[in-house]
Amino acid sequence: KKRLLLPANKDKNIRNENFKMENKLPQLFFIDLDGTLLNAKKKVSDADKHCLKEMGKQNICRVIATGRSLFACNEVLKSDIEIDYLIFSNGAGIINWKDKTLLYDKYLSQKETIEIVEKLSDLEIDFQVRQKVPNSHKYFYRRYFRHNPDFDRLNRKYANCVRELKQLNQLQESARVITIAPTVETFELLKTEFSQFEITRVTSPINHRSVWTEIYPKGVNKGTACGFLLSKLNLKFATTAGLGNDYNDIDFLEKVASPFVVANAPQSMKEEYKITVTNNESPLSAIYNYFY
């Protein structure tokens, strides 16, 4: 059954309309995980699993692009979920999913990591320093806020992988530094304080309210990683589609030929891109069935 895609601003979605009228299958599809392909139970629906298999039969390259660490991806991407490549840690790493070869690895130098940590400590903002990929689920942390349940929940979940930061000489190169705060004001502050780095805003995949501000080397984001993979595969953004739900997806949605967001995306993103159903209603299947 075909599912109607809700129209967004037509002037800003001409690429989508042309894509539909030309009736061309994309050669590659970028898909976010949390809040997008994963439903509220952190599962991929049977319909979307089937859709991924069908896309493979059509020779459409299936790429997950997520903010999760590789370790956290393995918690939800089971053997019955068929994909070709995984972009993880918001573009800090890429692996070939079938043979698990690491294709791409970006990180902050030790000097940059210490510079960031010193500033965040001065500002008394809670942070995590994530190890280089593929071990970016392991981290050092410091806590300052009196109340930060999102941060504490992560520390409990990965208790065997985290350590409180006591001294700066514990630090090495890092994949990213993550802060977790209750409001967007911290993100706005850090954009100014760390303008020499890549600053990514993420809505908490845990409580869906906290604002995660993630600090990377300049130019490291999902869009750049997608571009690297396309070059490796000798493909162009003009032959791709993408599906996301949050601010960290904009870096690839603004580049693909046919960008979509789920109905549970922020309103500002729904005004920019074509809208499909929510992440609880098999959004990938809805797009695939409607267009193809």
Contacts in CASP RR format, 6 or more apart in sequence:
PFRMAT RR
TARGET T0000
AUTHOR 0000-0000-0000
METHOD contacts of the structure
MODEL  1
KKRLLLPANKDKNIRNENFKMENKLPQLFFIDLDGTLLNAKKKVSDADKH
CLKEMGKQNICRVIATGRSLFACNEVLKSDIEIDYLIFSNGAGIINWKDK
TLLYDKYLSQKETIEIVEKLSDLEIDFQVRQKVPNSHKYFYRRYFRHNPD
FDRLNRKYANCVRELKQLNQLQESARVITIAPTVETFELLKTEFSQFEIT
RVTSPINHRSVWTEIYPKGVNKGTACGFLLSKLNLKFATTAGLGNDYNDI
DFLEKVASPFVVANAPQSMKEEYKITVTNNESPLSAIYNYFY
1 289 0 8 1.000
2 289 0 8 1.000
2 290 0 8 1.000
3 276 0 8 1.000
3 277 0 8 1.000
3 286 0 8 1.000
3 289 0 8 1.000
3 290 0 8 1.000
4 290 0 8 1.000
5 260 0 8 1.000
5 274 0 8 1.000
5 275 0 8 1.000
5 276 0 8 1.000
5 286 0 8 1.000
5 287 0 8 1.000
5 290 0 8 1.000
6 263 0 8 1.000
6 274 0 8 1.000
6 275 0 8 1.000
6 276 0 8 1.000
7 13 0 8 1.000
7 274 0 8 1.000
7 275 0 8 1.000
8 270 0 8 1.000
8 271 0 8 1.000
8 272 0 8 1.000
8 273 0 8 1.000
8 274 0 8 1.000
8 275 0 8 1.000
9 271 0 8 1.000
9 272 0 8 1.000
10 17 0 8 1.000
12 271 0 8 1.000
12 272 0 8 1.000
12 273 0 8 1.000
13 273 0 8 1.000
13 274 0 8 1.000
15 257 0 8 1.000
15 258 0 8 1.000
15 259 0 8 1.000
16 258 0 8 1.000
16 259 0 8 1.000
16 260 0 8 1.000
16 273 0 8 1.000
16 274 0 8 1.000
19 26 0 8 1.000
19 241 0 8 1.000
19 257 0 8 1.000
19 258 0 8 1.000
19 291 0 8 1.000
20 291 0 8 1.000
25 58 0 8 1.000
25 60 0 8 1.000
25 292 0 8 1.000
26 60 0 8 1.000
26 239 0 8 1.000
26 240 0 8 1.000
26 241 0 8 1.000
26 257 0 8 1.000
26 258 0 8 1.000
27 59 0 8 1.000
27 60 0 8 1.000
27 61 0 8 1.000
27 235 0 8 1.000
27 239 0 8 1.000
27 240 0 8 1.000
28 60 0 8 1.000
28 61 0 8 1.000
28 62 0 8 1.000
28 63 0 8 1.000
28 230 0 8 1.000
28 233 0 8 1.000
28 235 0 8 1.000
28 239 0 8 1.000
28 240 0 8 1.000
28 241 0 8 1.000
29 55 0 8 1.000
29 60 0 8 1.000
29 61 0 8 1.000
29 62 0 8 1.000
29 63 0 8 1.000
29 240 0 8 1.000
29 241 0 8 1.000
29 242 0 8 1.000
29 243 0 8 1.000
30 63 0 8 1.000
30 65 0 8 1.000
30 87 0 8 1.000
30 222 0 8 1.000
30 226 0 8 1.000
30 240 0 8 1.000
30 241 0 8 1.000
30 242 0 8 1.000
30 243 0 8 1.000
30 252 0 8 1.000
30 256 0 8 1.000
31 37 0 8 1.000
31 62 0 8 1.000
31 63 0 8 1.000
31 64 0 8 1.000
31 65 0 8 1.000
31 242 0 8 1.000
31 243 0 8 1.000
31 244 0 8 1.000
31 284 0 8 1.000
32 64 0 8 1.000
32 65 0 8 1.000
32 66 0 8 1.000
32 243 0 8 1.000
32 244 0 8 1.000
32 245 0 8 1.000
32 246 0 8 1.000
32 249 0 8 1.000
33 64 0 8 1.000
33 66 0 8 1.000
33 67 0 8 1.000
33 68 0 8 1.000
33 73 0 8 1.000
33 76 0 8 1.000
34 42 0 8 1.000
34 66 0 8 1.000
34 67 0 8 1.000
34 68 0 8 1.000
34 205 0 8 1.000
34 245 0 8 1.000
34 246 0 8 1.000
35 205 0 8 1.000
35 245 0 8 1.000
35 246 0 8 1.000
35 262 0 8 1.000
35 264 0 8 1.000
35 279 0 8 1.000
36 243 0 8 1.000
36 244 0 8 1.000
36 245 0 8 1.000
36 249 0 8 1.000
36 262 0 8 1.000
36 279 0 8 1.000
36 283 0 8 1.000
37 44 0 8 1.000
37 48 0 8 1.000
37 64 0 8 1.000
37 243 0 8 1.000
37 279 0 8 1.000
37 283 0 8 1.000
37 284 0 8 1.000
38 44 0 8 1.000
38 76 0 8 1.000
38 279 0 8 1.000
39 45 0 8 1.000
39 279 0 8 1.000
39 280 0 8 1.000
40 279 0 8 1.000
40 280 0 8 1.000
42 76 0 8 1.000
43 76 0 8 1.000
44 52 0 8 1.000
44 76 0 8 1.000
44 81 0 8 1.000
45 282 0 8 1.000
45 285 0 8 1.000
47 282 0 8 1.000
47 285 0 8 1.000
48 282 0 8 1.000
48 283 0 8 1.000
48 284 0 8 1.000
48 285 0 8 1.000
49 80 0 8 1.000
49 81 0 8 1.000
49 82 0 8 1.000
50 285 0 8 1.000
51 282 0 8 1.000
51 284 0 8 1.000
51 285 0 8 1.000
51 288 0 8 1.000
51 289 0 8 1.000
52 62 0 8 1.000
52 81 0 8 1.000
52 82 0 8 1.000
52 83 0 8 1.000
52 284 0 8 1.000
53 82 0 8 1.000
54 288 0 8 1.000
55 62 0 8 1.000
55 288 0 8 1.000
56 62 0 8 1.000
56 82 0 8 1.000
58 292 0 8 1.000
61 84 0 8 1.000
61 85 0 8 1.000
61 233 0 8 1.000
61 235 0 8 1.000
62 82 0 8 1.000
62 83 0 8 1.000
62 84 0 8 1.000
62 85 0 8 1.000
63 83 0 8 1.000
63 84 0 8 1.000
63 85 0 8 1.000
63 86 0 8 1.000
63 87 0 8 1.000
63 226 0 8 1.000
63 229 0 8 1.000
64 73 0 8 1.000
64 77 0 8 1.000
64 83 0 8 1.000
64 85 0 8 1.000
64 86 0 8 1.000
64 87 0 8 1.000
64 88 0 8 1.000
64 97 0 8 1.000
65 87 0 8 1.000
65 91 0 8 1.000
65 222 0 8 1.000
65 223 0 8 1.000
65 225 0 8 1.000
65 226 0 8 1.000
65 249 0 8 1.000
65 252 0 8 1.000
66 73 0 8 1.000
66 86 0 8 1.000
66 87 0 8 1.000
66 88 0 8 1.000
66 90 0 8 1.000
67 88 0 8 1.000
67 89 0 8 1.000
67 90 0 8 1.000
67 91 0 8 1.000
67 202 0 8 1.000
67 222 0 8 1.000
67 248 0 8 1.000
68 76 0 8 1.000
68 88 0 8 1.000
68 89 0 8 1.000
68 205 0 8 1.000
69 88 0 8 1.000
69 89 0 8 1.000
69 130 0 8 1.000
69 133 0 8 1.000
69 136 0 8 1.000
69 137 0 8 1.000
70 86 0 8 1.000
70 88 0 8 1.000
70 89 0 8 1.000
70 93 0 8 1.000
70 95 0 8 1.000
70 133 0 8 1.000
70 134 0 8 1.000
70 135 0 8 1.000
70 136 0 8 1.000
70 137 0 8 1.000
71 134 0 8 1.000
71 135 0 8 1.000
71 136 0 8 1.000
71 137 0 8 1.000
71 161 0 8 1.000
72 137 0 8 1.000
73 86 0 8 1.000
73 88 0 8 1.000
77 83 0 8 1.000
77 86 0 8 1.000
77 97 0 8 1.000
83 97 0 8 1.000
84 96 0 8 1.000
84 97 0 8 1.000
84 98 0 8 1.000
85 94 0 8 1.000
85 95 0 8 1.000
85 96 0 8 1.000
85 97 0 8 1.000
85 103 0 8 1.000
85 229 0 8 1.000
86 94 0 8 1.000
86 95 0 8 1.000
86 97 0 8 1.000
87 93 0 8 1.000
87 94 0 8 1.000
87 222 0 8 1.000
87 225 0 8 1.000
87 226 0 8 1.000
87 229 0 8 1.000
88 94 0 8 1.000
88 95 0 8 1.000
88 133 0 8 1.000
88 136 0 8 1.000
89 130 0 8 1.000
89 133 0 8 1.000
89 136 0 8 1.000
89 175 0 8 1.000
89 176 0 8 1.000
90 176 0 8 1.000
90 200 0 8 1.000
90 202 0 8 1.000
90 214 0 8 1.000
90 216 0 8 1.000
90 220 0 8 1.000
90 221 0 8 1.000
90 222 0 8 1.000
90 248 0 8 1.000
91 104 0 8 1.000
91 106 0 8 1.000
91 216 0 8 1.000
91 220 0 8 1.000
91 221 0 8 1.000
91 222 0 8 1.000
91 223 0 8 1.000
91 224 0 8 1.000
91 225 0 8 1.000
92 105 0 8 1.000
92 106 0 8 1.000
92 107 0 8 1.000
92 133 0 8 1.000
92 136 0 8 1.000
92 175 0 8 1.000
92 176 0 8 1.000
92 216 0 8 1.000
92 220 0 8 1.000
92 225 0 8 1.000
93 102 0 8 1.000
93 103 0 8 1.000
93 104 0 8 1.000
93 105 0 8 1.000
93 106 0 8 1.000
93 133 0 8 1.000
93 134 0 8 1.000
93 175 0 8 1.000
93 225 0 8 1.000
94 102 0 8 1.000
94 103 0 8 1.000
94 104 0 8 1.000
94 225 0 8 1.000
94 228 0 8 1.000
94 229 0 8 1.000
95 101 0 8 1.000
95 102 0 8 1.000
95 103 0 8 1.000
95 134 0 8 1.000
96 103 0 8 1.000
102 133 0 8 1.000
102 134 0 8 1.000
103 229 0 8 1.000
103 232 0 8 1.000
104 225 0 8 1.000
104 228 0 8 1.000
104 229 0 8 1.000
105 132 0 8 1.000
105 133 0 8 1.000
106 175 0 8 1.000
106 216 0 8 1.000
106 217 0 8 1.000
106 220 0 8 1.000
107 132 0 8 1.000
107 133 0 8 1.000
107 173 0 8 1.000
107 174 0 8 1.000
107 175 0 8 1.000
107 217 0 8 1.000
108 116 0 8 1.000
108 173 0 8 1.000
108 174 0 8 1.000
108 175 0 8 1.000
108 176 0 8 1.000
108 177 0 8 1.000
108 197 0 8 1.000
108 215 0 8 1.000
108 216 0 8 1.000
108 217 0 8 1.000
109 173 0 8 1.000
110 171 0 8 1.000
110 172 0 8 1.000
110 173 0 8 1.000
112 197 0 8 1.000
112 217 0 8 1.000
113 129 0 8 1.000
113 171 0 8 1.000
113 172 0 8 1.000
113 173 0 8 1.000
113 174 0 8 1.000
113 177 0 8 1.000
114 168 0 8 1.000
114 171 0 8 1.000
116 177 0 8 1.000
116 194 0 8 1.000
116 197 0 8 1.000
116 215 0 8 1.000
117 127 0 8 1.000
117 129 0 8 1.000
117 142 0 8 1.000
117 165 0 8 1.000
117 168 0 8 1.000
117 171 0 8 1.000
117 177 0 8 1.000
118 168 0 8 1.000
119 193 0 8 1.000
119 194 0 8 1.000
120 127 0 8 1.000
120 142 0 8 1.000
120 177 0 8 1.000
120 179 0 8 1.000
121 142 0 8 1.000
123 189 0 8 1.000
123 193 0 8 1.000
124 144 0 8 1.000
125 144 0 8 1.000
125 145 0 8 1.000
125 179 0 8 1.000
125 181 0 8 1.000
125 186 0 8 1.000
125 190 0 8 1.000
126 141 0 8 1.000
126 142 0 8 1.000
126 143 0 8 1.000
126 144 0 8 1.000
126 145 0 8 1.000
126 148 0 8 1.000
126 151 0 8 1.000
126 179 0 8 1.000
126 180 0 8 1.000
126 181 0 8 1.000
127 141 0 8 1.000
127 142 0 8 1.000
127 177 0 8 1.000
127 178 0 8 1.000
127 179 0 8 1.000
128 139 0 8 1.000
128 140 0 8 1.000
128 141 0 8 1.000
128 151 0 8 1.000
128 154 0 8 1.000
128 162 0 8 1.000
128 177 0 8 1.000
128 178 0 8 1.000
128 179 0 8 1.000
128 180 0 8 1.000
129 139 0 8 1.000
129 140 0 8 1.000
129 141 0 8 1.000
129 165 0 8 1.000
129 171 0 8 1.000
129 174 0 8 1.000
129 177 0 8 1.000
130 136 0 8 1.000
130 137 0 8 1.000
130 138 0 8 1.000
130 139 0 8 1.000
130 174 0 8 1.000
130 175 0 8 1.000
130 176 0 8 1.000
130 177 0 8 1.000
130 178 0 8 1.000
131 138 0 8 1.000
131 139 0 8 1.000
131 172 0 8 1.000
131 174 0 8 1.000
131 175 0 8 1.000
132 172 0 8 1.000
132 173 0 8 1.000
132 174 0 8 1.000
132 175 0 8 1.000
133 175 0 8 1.000
136 175 0 8 1.000
136 176 0 8 1.000
137 158 0 8 1.000
137 161 0 8 1.000
138 158 0 8 1.000
138 161 0 8 1.000
138 162 0 8 1.000
139 158 0 8 1.000
139 161 0 8 1.000
139 162 0 8 1.000
139 163 0 8 1.000
139 178 0 8 1.000
140 162 0 8 1.000
140 163 0 8 1.000
140 164 0 8 1.000
140 165 0 8 1.000
140 170 0 8 1.000
140 171 0 8 1.000
141 151 0 8 1.000
141 155 0 8 1.000
141 162 0 8 1.000
141 163 0 8 1.000
141 164 0 8 1.000
141 165 0 8 1.000
142 164 0 8 1.000
142 165 0 8 1.000
143 151 0 8 1.000
143 164 0 8 1.000
145 151 0 8 1.000
145 181 0 8 1.000
145 182 0 8 1.000
147 182 0 8 1.000
148 180 0 8 1.000
148 181 0 8 1.000
148 182 0 8 1.000
148 210 0 8 1.000
149 207 0 8 1.000
150 180 0 8 1.000
150 204 0 8 1.000
150 206 0 8 1.000
150 207 0 8 1.000
150 209 0 8 1.000
150 210 0 8 1.000
151 180 0 8 1.000
153 206 0 8 1.000
153 207 0 8 1.000
154 162 0 8 1.000
154 180 0 8 1.000
154 206 0 8 1.000
155 162 0 8 1.000
163 170 0 8 1.000
165 171 0 8 1.000
175 216 0 8 1.000
176 214 0 8 1.000
176 215 0 8 1.000
176 216 0 8 1.000
177 214 0 8 1.000
177 215 0 8 1.000
178 212 0 8 1.000
178 213 0 8 1.000
178 214 0 8 1.000
178 215 0 8 1.000
179 186 0 8 1.000
179 190 0 8 1.000
179 212 0 8 1.000
179 213 0 8 1.000
179 214 0 8 1.000
179 215 0 8 1.000
180 204 0 8 1.000
180 210 0 8 1.000
180 211 0 8 1.000
180 212 0 8 1.000
181 187 0 8 1.000
181 210 0 8 1.000
181 211 0 8 1.000
181 213 0 8 1.000
182 209 0 8 1.000
182 210 0 8 1.000
182 211 0 8 1.000
183 211 0 8 1.000
184 201 0 8 1.000
184 211 0 8 1.000
186 211 0 8 1.000
186 213 0 8 1.000
187 199 0 8 1.000
187 201 0 8 1.000
187 211 0 8 1.000
187 213 0 8 1.000
190 199 0 8 1.000
190 213 0 8 1.000
190 215 0 8 1.000
191 199 0 8 1.000
194 215 0 8 1.000
196 218 0 8 1.000
197 215 0 8 1.000
197 216 0 8 1.000
197 217 0 8 1.000
197 218 0 8 1.000
198 215 0 8 1.000
198 216 0 8 1.000
198 217 0 8 1.000
198 218 0 8 1.000
198 219 0 8 1.000
198 220 0 8 1.000
198 221 0 8 1.000
199 213 0 8 1.000
199 214 0 8 1.000
199 215 0 8 1.000
199 216 0 8 1.000
200 213 0 8 1.000
200 214 0 8 1.000
200 215 0 8 1.000
200 216 0 8 1.000
200 221 0 8 1.000
200 247 0 8 1.000
200 248 0 8 1.000
200 251 0 8 1.000
201 211 0 8 1.000
201 212 0 8 1.000
201 213 0 8 1.000
201 214 0 8 1.000
201 247 0 8 1.000
201 248 0 8 1.000
202 211 0 8 1.000
202 212 0 8 1.000
202 213 0 8 1.000
202 214 0 8 1.000
202 246 0 8 1.000
202 247 0 8 1.000
202 248 0 8 1.000
203 209 0 8 1.000
203 210 0 8 1.000
203 211 0 8 1.000
203 212 0 8 1.000
203 246 0 8 1.000
203 247 0 8 1.000
203 266 0 8 1.000
204 210 0 8 1.000
204 211 0 8 1.000
204 212 0 8 1.000
214 248 0 8 1.000
221 248 0 8 1.000
221 251 0 8 1.000
222 248 0 8 1.000
222 249 0 8 1.000
222 251 0 8 1.000
222 252 0 8 1.000
223 251 0 8 1.000
223 252 0 8 1.000
223 255 0 8 1.000
224 251 0 8 1.000
226 237 0 8 1.000
226 240 0 8 1.000
226 251 0 8 1.000
226 252 0 8 1.000
226 255 0 8 1.000
226 256 0 8 1.000
227 237 0 8 1.000
227 255 0 8 1.000
230 236 0 8 1.000
230 237 0 8 1.000
230 240 0 8 1.000
237 255 0 8 1.000
237 256 0 8 1.000
237 257 0 8 1.000
238 257 0 8 1.000
239 257 0 8 1.000
240 256 0 8 1.000
240 257 0 8 1.000
240 258 0 8 1.000
241 256 0 8 1.000
241 257 0 8 1.000
241 258 0 8 1.000
241 259 0 8 1.000
241 260 0 8 1.000
241 287 0 8 1.000
242 252 0 8 1.000
242 253 0 8 1.000
242 256 0 8 1.000
242 258 0 8 1.000
242 259 0 8 1.000
242 260 0 8 1.000
243 259 0 8 1.000
243 260 0 8 1.000
243 261 0 8 1.000
243 262 0 8 1.000
243 276 0 8 1.000
243 283 0 8 1.000
243 284 0 8 1.000
243 287 0 8 1.000
244 253 0 8 1.000
244 260 0 8 1.000
244 261 0 8 1.000
244 262 0 8 1.000
244 265 0 8 1.000
245 261 0 8 1.000
245 262 0 8 1.000
245 264 0 8 1.000
245 265 0 8 1.000
245 269 0 8 1.000
245 279 0 8 1.000
246 265 0 8 1.000
246 266 0 8 1.000
246 269 0 8 1.000
247 266 0 8 1.000
247 269 0 8 1.000
249 261 0 8 1.000
249 269 0 8 1.000
250 269 0 8 1.000
253 259 0 8 1.000
253 260 0 8 1.000
253 261 0 8 1.000
253 269 0 8 1.000
253 272 0 8 1.000
253 273 0 8 1.000
258 274 0 8 1.000
259 273 0 8 1.000
259 274 0 8 1.000
260 273 0 8 1.000
260 274 0 8 1.000
260 275 0 8 1.000
260 276 0 8 1.000
260 283 0 8 1.000
260 287 0 8 1.000
261 269 0 8 1.000
261 270 0 8 1.000
261 272 0 8 1.000
261 273 0 8 1.000
261 274 0 8 1.000
261 275 0 8 1.000
261 276 0 8 1.000
262 275 0 8 1.000
262 276 0 8 1.000
262 277 0 8 1.000
262 278 0 8 1.000
262 279 0 8 1.000
262 283 0 8 1.000
263 270 0 8 1.000
263 275 0 8 1.000
263 276 0 8 1.000
263 277 0 8 1.000
263 278 0 8 1.000
264 278 0 8 1.000
264 279 0 8 1.000
265 273 0 8 1.000
265 275 0 8 1.000
276 283 0 8 1.000
276 286 0 8 1.000
276 287 0 8 1.000
276 290 0 8 1.000
277 283 0 8 1.000
277 286 0 8 1.000
END
